[in-house]
Amino acid sequence: MNKLNKILLTATLSLSLALMPAIAGAASYTIEPGDTFQSIAKEHGVTMKNLQIANNRSGFNLMAGETIDIPNSVSHADRELMAKLVNAEAKGEPYAGKVAVATVVLNRVDANEFPDTVRDVIYERTGGYYAFSPVLDGTINEEYTEEDMAAVEEAIAFRGQGNGTLYFYNPDKAESSWVFSRETILTIGDHRFAK
């Protein structure tokens, strides 16, 4: 790769990273006297855990005047649907792989070339095929575990801060040669995550 291409790639990546939080619609909030993580989470329709994760906090102390980030809210029904997809797609995979699967769904919601809701992304059909095989084979309707839901919650808390992956696949099971043409960003367990 020549020097000019490296400079252009670096500039493009820097711009992409700078724009990610704005694209995801993250909001900030200035703490008022008497505010708690619980009251702020309830007011903004997010879980207290996600609020703490998004702000890299584990305790409950807040100071008036401090500014914190409010992660995007995702309905309980959509969280459950995502957890079912995570369970079906990433059963037996490392926890990080489960978070990455949930992140792909959110990245698609935020991308212009995909539907605008979690449900529509998961049930999307293109060329007569479902985007996710568990919709076709019915495993999307199975139960999820606490770990699957925790992975979804983490993906929501860090929404827009990832590497922009839009696809994932198991190279040993992939039936479409098209997916191999996508730029692989990372590999976790048996899955490759790509743009």
Secondary structure, DSSP 8 states (H G I E B T S, - for coil): --HHHHHHHHHHHHHHHHHHHHHHT-EEEE--TT--HHHHHHHHT--HHHHHHHTT--S----TT-EEEE-----HHHHHHHHHHHHHHHTTS-HHHHHHHHHHHHHHHHSTTS-SSHHHHHT-EETTEESSHHHHHSGGGS---HHHHHHHHHHHHTTT-S----EEE-TTT---GGGGGS-EEEEETTEEEE-
